[in-house]
Amino acid sequence: MHSLDAAIEKIEWYAMRWKIELFHKILKSGCRAEDAKLRTADRLANLVALVCIVSWRALWTTMVARADPDADPTTALTRTEIAILDRLVSDTGNRGAKPRTLRLYLTKLARLGGYLARASDPPPGNTVVWRGLRRLADIQIGAELNGGGSCG
């Protein structure tokens, strides 16, 4: 099968390689999947399923915010997460993002993960997004344990 369509198909597959590499970086470095000391295959399968979802979310959130920065933030975040970010991270210094957009909330999330959001900085990447998601999850658990469930 040496057709132009087959060649284009292979090129499209290869173009996805970088996204797959990023996913695995988040899986291994962000979720630290390789550090698990699980003793059974069932536990390992459960862990892999969970960290795949978390890794996918970090990668997908970053990608969708770049593809459609003016999207509604509920495209990628829950209302509770948005309320927590509003409470913890000011709207100032967020690289000129429009109010109530996914780009604004991705920047807020990345700032929780250590992103400085200086004018000369590139857009937030996966590393600061996964760190931000991890901190946001911890903060949300703390708010729920405190009986509020909402920080707004």
MDAnalysis code that builds the backbone (N, CA, C; Angstrom):
import MDAnalysis as mda
import numpy as np

u = mda.Universe.empty(456, n_residues=152, atom_resindex=np.repeat(np.arange(152), 3), trajectory=True)
u.add_TopologyAttr("name", ["N", "CA", "C"] * 152)
u.add_TopologyAttr("resid", np.arange(1, 153))
u.add_TopologyAttr("resname", ["MET", "HIS", "SER", "LEU", "ASP", "ALA", "ALA", "ILE", "GLU", "LYS", "ILE", "GLU", "TRP", "TYR", "ALA", "MET", "ARG", "TRP", "LYS", "ILE", "GLU", "LEU", "PHE", "HIS", "LYS", "ILE", "LEU", "LYS", "SER", "GLY", "CYS", "ARG", "ALA", "GLU", "ASP", "ALA", "LYS", "LEU", "ARG", "THR", "ALA", "ASP", "ARG", "LEU", "ALA", "ASN", "LEU", "VAL", "ALA", "LEU", "VAL", "CYS", "ILE", "VAL", "SER", "TRP", "ARG", "ALA", "LEU", "TRP", "THR", "THR", "MET", "VAL", "ALA", "ARG", "ALA", "ASP", "PRO", "ASP", "ALA", "ASP", "PRO", "THR", "THR", "ALA", "LEU", "THR", "ARG", "THR", "GLU", "ILE", "ALA", "ILE", "LEU", "ASP", "ARG", "LEU", "VAL", "SER", "ASP", "THR", "GLY", "ASN", "ARG", "GLY", "ALA", "LYS", "PRO", "ARG", "THR", "LEU", "ARG", "LEU", "TYR", "LEU", "THR", "LYS", "LEU", "ALA", "ARG", "LEU", "GLY", "GLY", "TYR", "LEU", "ALA", "ARG", "ALA", "SER", "ASP", "PRO", "PRO", "PRO", "GLY", "ASN", "THR", "VAL", "VAL", "TRP", "ARG", "GLY", "LEU", "ARG", "ARG", "LEU", "ALA", "ASP", "ILE", "GLN", "ILE", "GLY", "ALA", "GLU", "LEU", "ASN", "GLY", "GLY", "GLY", "SER", "CYS", "GLY"])
u.atoms.positions = np.array([
    [0.851, -1.170, 0.000],
    [0.000, 0.000, 0.000],
    [0.900, 1.237, 0.000],
    [1.264, 1.692, -1.167],
    [2.172, 2.817, -1.318],
    [1.444, 4.007, -1.933],
    [0.385, 4.409, -1.314],
    [-0.408, 5.508, -1.863],
    [-0.125, 6.797, -1.097],
    [-0.511, 7.884, -1.680],
    [-0.367, 9.184, -1.029],
    [-1.187, 9.221, 0.262],
    [-2.389, 8.653, 0.250],
    [-3.238, 8.637, 1.455],
    [-2.569, 7.879, 2.597],
    [-1.911, 6.767, 2.278],
    [-1.223, 5.990, 3.308],
    [-0.050, 6.775, 3.877],
    [0.669, 7.486, 3.032],
    [1.798, 8.299, 3.498],
    [1.317, 9.422, 4.407],
    [0.230, 10.080, 4.014],
    [-0.334, 11.161, 4.837],
    [-0.801, 10.612, 6.177],
    [-1.403, 9.440, 6.169],
    [-1.847, 8.816, 7.416],
    [-0.670, 8.603, 8.362],
    [0.449, 8.122, 7.847],
    [1.629, 7.865, 8.688],
    [2.210, 9.168, 9.227],
    [2.196, 10.196, 8.418],
    [2.682, 11.505, 8.873],
    [1.789, 12.035, 9.990],
    [0.484, 11.868, 9.853],
    [-0.435, 12.313, 10.902],
    [-0.205, 11.533, 12.194],
    [0.066, 10.242, 12.067],
    [0.387, 9.449, 13.262],
    [1.644, 10.002, 13.928],
    [2.643, 10.269, 13.139],
    [3.903, 10.758, 13.696],
    [3.717, 12.130, 14.343],
    [2.846, 12.946, 13.771],
    [2.588, 14.269, 14.341],
    [2.007, 14.167, 15.752],
    [1.330, 13.061, 16.055],
    [0.761, 12.856, 17.392],
    [1.824, 12.429, 18.405],
    [3.003, 12.081, 17.942],
    [4.061, 11.569, 18.818],
    [4.386, 12.545, 19.945],
    [4.478, 13.835, 19.625],
    [4.844, 14.813, 20.645],
    [3.790, 14.866, 21.755],
    [2.529, 14.793, 21.401],
    [1.472, 14.795, 22.414],
    [1.574, 13.545, 23.290],
    [1.900, 12.430, 22.676],
    [2.071, 11.189, 23.442],
    [3.263, 11.313, 24.384],
    [4.345, 11.912, 23.906],
    [5.530, 12.128, 24.757],
    [5.173, 13.025, 25.944],
    [4.423, 14.092, 25.694],
    [4.009, 14.984, 26.781],
    [3.127, 14.254, 27.789],
    [2.202, 13.449, 27.283],
    [1.341, 12.672, 28.165],
    [2.185, 11.779, 29.075],
    [3.160, 11.081, 28.511],
    [4.006, 10.198, 29.308],
    [4.875, 10.981, 30.288],
    [5.311, 12.167, 29.917],
    [6.083, 12.998, 30.846],
    [5.231, 13.363, 32.060],
    [3.990, 13.760, 31.808],
    [3.094, 14.095, 32.913],
    [2.830, 12.853, 33.762],
    [2.602, 11.737, 33.101],
    [2.333, 10.475, 33.792],
    [3.496, 10.091, 34.705],
    [4.712, 10.202, 34.182],
    [5.886, 9.754, 34.928],
    [6.400, 10.808, 35.906],
    [6.504, 12.052, 35.463],
    [7.086, 13.092, 36.313],
    [6.049, 13.782, 37.185],
    [4.910, 14.102, 36.610],
    [3.879, 14.804, 37.367],
    [3.146, 13.908, 38.334],
    [2.706, 12.760, 37.848],
    [1.946, 11.829, 38.687],
    [2.858, 10.836, 39.406],
    [4.105, 10.786, 39.011],
    [5.117, 9.911, 39.621],
    [4.631, 8.458, 39.666],
    [4.070, 8.027, 38.553],
    [3.493, 6.682, 38.461],
    [4.530, 5.599, 38.714],
    [5.782, 5.839, 38.327],
    [6.811, 4.809, 38.492],
    [7.260, 4.633, 39.938],
    [6.925, 5.596, 40.804],
    [7.342, 5.519, 42.207],
    [6.423, 4.641, 43.055],
    [5.320, 4.218, 42.494],
    [4.358, 3.413, 43.258],
    [4.978, 2.064, 43.622],
    [4.756, 1.668, 44.838],
    [5.262, 0.379, 45.345],
    [4.080, -0.538, 45.617],
    [3.356, -0.864, 44.557],
    [2.160, -1.676, 44.711],
    [2.505, -3.148, 44.553],
    [1.811, -3.990, 45.290],
    [2.159, -5.413, 45.344],
    [1.300, -6.299, 44.458],
    [0.174, -5.796, 43.971],
    [-0.688, -6.654, 43.152],
    [-0.958, -5.984, 41.805],
    [-1.246, -6.812, 40.826],
    [-1.556, -6.308, 39.488],
    [-2.837, -5.479, 39.501],
    [-3.820, -5.875, 40.315],
    [-5.074, -5.126, 40.394],
    [-4.839, -3.710, 40.911],
    [-4.025, -3.581, 41.933],
    [-3.732, -2.257, 42.481],
    [-2.976, -1.411, 41.470],
    [-2.034, -2.023, 40.790],
    [-1.285, -1.300, 39.767],
    [-2.205, -0.860, 38.622],
    [-3.111, -1.727, 38.213],
    [-4.058, -1.379, 37.142],
    [-4.947, -0.212, 37.575],
    [-5.402, -0.222, 38.818],
    [-6.221, 0.873, 39.335],
    [-5.434, 2.182, 39.356],
    [-4.181, 2.110, 39.792],
    [-3.346, 3.305, 39.826],
    [-3.119, 3.843, 38.414],
    [-2.795, 2.971, 37.488],
    [-2.553, 3.403, 36.108],
    [-3.801, 4.060, 35.529],
    [-4.958, 3.498, 35.785],
    [-6.203, 4.084, 35.292],
    [-6.393, 5.490, 35.858],
    [-6.153, 5.656, 37.138],
    [-6.326, 6.958, 37.776],
    [-5.326, 7.978, 37.262],
    [-4.046, 7.635, 37.225],
    [-3.038, 8.609, 36.804],
    [-3.143, 8.913, 35.312],
    [-3.677, 7.995, 34.526],
    [-3.916, 8.298, 33.105],
    [-4.966, 9.399, 32.975],
    [-5.996, 9.339, 33.791],
    [-7.036, 10.367, 33.761],
    [-6.457, 11.715, 34.199],
    [-5.690, 11.710, 35.266],
    [-5.079, 12.945, 35.764],
    [-4.104, 13.507, 34.727],
    [-3.289, 12.655, 34.142],
    [-2.321, 13.097, 33.130],
    [-3.034, 13.666, 31.915],
    [-4.065, 12.949, 31.479],
    [-4.835, 13.430, 30.337],
    [-5.435, 14.799, 30.642],
    [-5.965, 14.996, 31.840],
    [-6.603, 16.267, 32.174],
    [-5.605, 17.414, 32.131],
    [-4.429, 17.211, 32.676],
    [-3.412, 18.268, 32.651],
    [-3.028, 18.613, 31.216],
    [-2.791, 17.604, 30.396],
    [-2.418, 17.834, 29.005],
    [-3.571, 18.472, 28.238],
    [-4.760, 17.933, 28.384],
    [-5.921, 18.427, 27.652],
    [-6.250, 19.870, 28.041],
    [-6.209, 20.191, 29.323],
    [-6.516, 21.546, 29.784],
    [-5.550, 22.549, 29.158],
    [-4.275, 22.212, 29.141],
    [-3.270, 23.093, 28.542],
    [-3.539, 23.268, 27.050],
    [-3.810, 22.173, 26.364],
    [-4.010, 22.224, 24.917],
    [-5.289, 22.967, 24.540],
    [-6.373, 22.733, 25.245],
    [-7.634, 23.384, 24.893],
    [-7.558, 24.884, 25.184],
    [-6.845, 25.276, 26.232],
    [-6.693, 26.703, 26.533],
    [-5.857, 27.405, 25.462],
    [-4.924, 26.696, 24.870],
    [-4.144, 27.279, 23.775],
    [-4.956, 27.334, 22.489],
    [-5.762, 26.317, 22.242],
    [-6.554, 26.258, 21.007],
    [-7.718, 27.244, 21.028],
    [-8.336, 27.428, 22.194],
    [-9.499, 28.322, 22.316],
    [-9.400, 29.102, 23.628],
    [-8.498, 30.092, 23.676],
    [-8.257, 30.802, 24.937],
    [-9.467, 31.549, 25.483],
    [-10.396, 31.919, 24.614],
    [-11.572, 32.665, 25.070],
    [-12.743, 31.765, 25.453],
    [-12.511, 30.461, 25.504],
    [-13.567, 29.521, 25.891],
    [-13.995, 29.773, 27.337],
    [-15.183, 29.320, 27.646],
    [-15.689, 29.408, 29.013],
    [-14.813, 28.525, 29.904],
    [-14.447, 28.990, 31.088],
    [-13.572, 28.184, 31.951],
    [-14.189, 26.861, 32.392],
    [-15.524, 26.759, 32.353],
    [-16.150, 25.496, 32.737],
    [-15.914, 24.407, 31.695],
    [-15.304, 24.753, 30.588],
    [-14.908, 23.760, 29.598],
    [-13.935, 22.763, 30.220],
    [-13.067, 23.250, 31.116],
    [-12.023, 22.405, 31.686],
    [-12.005, 22.355, 33.208],
    [-12.724, 23.245, 33.856],
    [-12.694, 23.319, 35.317],
    [-14.107, 23.282, 35.883],
    [-14.226, 22.763, 37.088],
    [-15.525, 22.765, 37.759],
    [-15.794, 24.146, 38.347],
    [-17.029, 24.384, 38.678],
    [-17.383, 25.675, 39.295],
    [-16.671, 25.844, 40.638],
    [-16.517, 24.771, 41.376],
    [-15.799, 24.841, 42.654],
    [-14.335, 25.200, 42.427],
    [-13.703, 24.592, 41.433],
    [-12.311, 24.916, 41.130],
    [-12.165, 26.381, 40.719],
    [-13.117, 26.866, 39.935],
    [-13.099, 28.266, 39.504],
    [-13.246, 29.188, 40.718],
    [-14.154, 28.847, 41.628],
    [-14.351, 29.662, 42.836],
    [-13.089, 29.682, 43.690],
    [-12.432, 28.548, 43.824],
    [-11.189, 28.490, 44.604],
    [-10.124, 29.350, 43.943],
    [-9.972, 29.227, 42.636],
    [-8.972, 30.039, 41.930],
    [-9.281, 31.524, 42.059],
    [-10.563, 31.904, 41.995],
    [-10.934, 33.310, 42.169],
    [-10.551, 33.810, 43.553],
    [-10.711, 32.953, 44.526],
    [-10.413, 33.336, 45.914],
    [-8.911, 33.436, 46.176],
    [-8.131, 32.564, 45.558],
    [-6.702, 32.479, 45.871],
    [-5.785, 33.273, 44.955],
    [-6.165, 33.442, 43.697],
    [-5.274, 34.057, 42.713],
    [-5.964, 35.268, 42.106],
    [-5.323, 36.420, 42.231],
    [-5.942, 37.645, 41.711],
    [-5.956, 37.642, 40.184],
    [-6.814, 38.477, 39.635],
    [-6.907, 38.601, 38.179],
    [-5.774, 39.454, 37.600],
    [-5.100, 40.218, 38.445],
    [-4.020, 41.073, 37.953],
    [-2.785, 40.235, 37.637],
    [-2.035, 40.683, 36.663],
    [-0.804, 39.991, 36.294],
    [-1.019, 38.696, 35.553],
    [-2.128, 38.545, 34.901],
    [-2.422, 37.298, 34.198],
    [-2.251, 37.431, 32.690],
    [-1.218, 38.123, 32.275],
    [-0.772, 38.193, 30.888],
    [-1.852, 38.676, 29.924],
    [-2.680, 39.595, 30.366],
    [-3.659, 40.203, 29.480],
    [-4.824, 39.316, 29.081],
    [-5.073, 38.252, 29.816],
    [-6.194, 37.367, 29.505],
    [-7.509, 38.084, 29.779],
    [-8.494, 37.838, 28.936],
    [-9.815, 38.424, 29.125],
    [-10.477, 37.823, 30.354],
    [-11.295, 38.604, 31.047],
    [-11.991, 38.071, 32.233],
    [-12.894, 36.896, 31.873],
    [-13.021, 35.963, 32.812],
    [-13.923, 34.800, 32.707],
    [-13.651, 33.942, 31.475],
    [-12.379, 33.814, 31.109],
    [-12.006, 32.957, 29.985],
    [-11.132, 31.811, 30.490],
    [-11.069, 30.781, 29.693],
    [-10.237, 29.641, 30.041],
    [-8.771, 30.044, 30.154],
    [-8.316, 30.938, 29.289],
    [-6.922, 31.387, 29.355],
    [-6.615, 32.017, 30.711],
    [-7.522, 32.843, 31.211],
    [-7.326, 33.475, 32.517],
    [-7.200, 32.410, 33.605],
    [-8.095, 31.422, 33.583],
    [-8.079, 30.408, 34.639],
    [-6.934, 29.418, 34.483],
    [-6.489, 29.170, 33.269],
    [-5.295, 28.345, 33.094],
    [-4.087, 29.060, 33.687],
    [-4.008, 30.368, 33.475],
    [-2.895, 31.136, 34.040],
    [-2.977, 31.145, 35.564],
    [-4.172, 31.303, 36.109],
    [-4.339, 31.250, 37.568],
    [-3.908, 29.881, 38.102],
    [-4.342, 28.829, 37.418],
    [-3.979, 27.464, 37.812],
    [-2.471, 27.279, 37.754],
    [-1.862, 27.746, 36.679],
    [-0.412, 27.632, 36.525],
    [0.322, 28.438, 37.597],
    [-0.233, 29.574, 37.994],
    [0.391, 30.365, 39.064],
    [0.386, 29.590, 40.377],
    [-0.659, 28.799, 40.619],
    [-0.644, 27.919, 41.805],
    [0.500, 26.919, 41.711],
    [0.872, 26.559, 40.485],
    [1.938, 25.589, 40.255],
    [3.319, 26.202, 40.130],
    [3.444, 27.510, 40.364],
    [4.752, 28.149, 40.339],
    [5.024, 29.020, 39.127],
    [4.091, 29.132, 38.219],
    [4.253, 29.981, 37.041],
    [4.256, 31.436, 37.477],
    [5.190, 32.212, 36.950],
    [5.332, 33.603, 37.375],
    [4.473, 34.578, 36.576],
    [4.066, 34.214, 35.387],
    [3.178, 35.017, 34.541],
    [3.752, 36.394, 34.230],
    [5.066, 36.460, 34.040],
    [5.675, 37.721, 33.636],
    [5.366, 37.960, 32.158],
    [5.416, 39.213, 31.751],
    [5.082, 39.558, 30.367],
    [5.975, 38.823, 29.367],
    [7.212, 38.559, 29.732],
    [8.143, 37.911, 28.805],
    [8.098, 36.383, 28.862],
    [7.329, 35.826, 29.790],
    [7.247, 34.370, 29.920],
    [6.413, 33.763, 28.800],
    [6.791, 32.565, 28.346],
    [5.938, 31.869, 27.381],
    [4.641, 31.446, 28.068],
    [3.645, 31.014, 27.294],
    [2.412, 30.543, 27.929],
    [2.709, 29.395, 28.893],
    [1.857, 29.207, 29.903],
    [2.112, 28.134, 30.874],
    [2.164, 26.773, 30.201],
    [3.075, 25.955, 30.680],
    [3.229, 24.613, 30.133],
    [2.649, 23.555, 31.048],
    [2.819, 22.324, 30.628],
    [2.229, 21.197, 31.347],
    [2.758, 21.036, 32.768],
    [4.034, 21.338, 32.988],
    [4.617, 21.148, 34.323],
    [3.926, 22.019, 35.355],
    [3.800, 23.325, 35.084],
    [3.155, 24.198, 36.066],
    [1.656, 23.929, 36.145],
    [1.070, 23.430, 35.067],
    [-0.359, 23.092, 35.109],
    [-0.585, 21.869, 35.982],
    [0.239, 20.813, 35.851],
    [0.002, 19.641, 36.703],
    [0.293, 19.973, 38.161],
    [1.306, 20.803, 38.407],
    [1.558, 21.220, 39.800],
    [0.385, 22.022, 40.341],
    [-0.161, 22.908, 39.504],
    [-1.322, 23.694, 39.907],
    [-2.539, 22.824, 40.168],
    [-2.768, 21.844, 39.296],
    [-3.897, 20.928, 39.507],
    [-3.743, 20.148, 40.809],
    [-2.525, 19.731, 41.097],
    [-2.283, 18.988, 42.338],
    [-2.555, 19.870, 43.556],
    [-2.059, 21.106, 43.528],
    [-2.317, 22.019, 44.646],
    [-3.795, 22.347, 44.760],
    [-4.445, 22.574, 43.606],
    [-5.873, 22.890, 43.605],
    [-6.680, 21.743, 44.202],
    [-6.340, 20.514, 43.859],
    [-7.037, 19.351, 44.424],
    [-6.853, 19.294, 45.939],
    [-5.637, 19.543, 46.412],
    [-5.383, 19.539, 47.859],
    [-6.181, 20.633, 48.558],
    [-6.227, 21.819, 47.961],
    [-6.976, 22.932, 48.543],
    [-8.472, 22.613, 48.568],
    [-8.962, 22.008, 47.495],
    [-10.378, 21.646, 47.438],
    [-10.716, 20.602, 48.503],
    [-9.850, 19.626, 48.683],
    [-10.078, 18.616, 49.735],
    [-10.099, 19.287, 51.100],
    [-9.179, 20.212, 51.329],
    [-9.159, 20.937, 52.603],
    [-10.425, 21.727, 52.837],
    [-10.926, 22.378, 51.796],
    [-12.167, 23.157, 51.923],
    [-13.335, 22.231, 52.231],
    [-13.379, 21.071, 51.558],
    [-14.473, 20.114, 51.809],
    [-14.390, 19.516, 53.212],
    [-13.183, 19.242, 53.674],
    [-13.014, 18.729, 55.028],
    [-13.394, 19.759, 56.081],
    [-13.248, 21.015, 55.726],
    [-13.609, 22.096, 56.625],
    [-15.119, 22.292, 56.689],
    [-15.850, 21.562, 55.872],
    [-17.302, 21.631, 55.918],
    [-17.905, 22.590, 54.921],
    [-17.079, 23.364, 54.250],
    [-17.615, 24.347, 53.297],
    [-17.881, 23.774, 51.934],
    [-16.891, 23.089, 51.390],
    [-17.026, 22.580, 50.032],
    [-16.880, 23.650, 48.985],
    [-16.988, 24.919, 49.407],
    [-16.862, 26.039, 48.476],
    [-16.033, 27.124, 49.136],
    [-15.252, 27.757, 48.338],
    [-14.429, 28.849, 48.867],
    [-14.935, 30.204, 48.379],
    [-16.065, 30.221, 47.703],
    [-16.534, 31.455, 47.061],
    [-17.309, 32.331, 47.928],
])
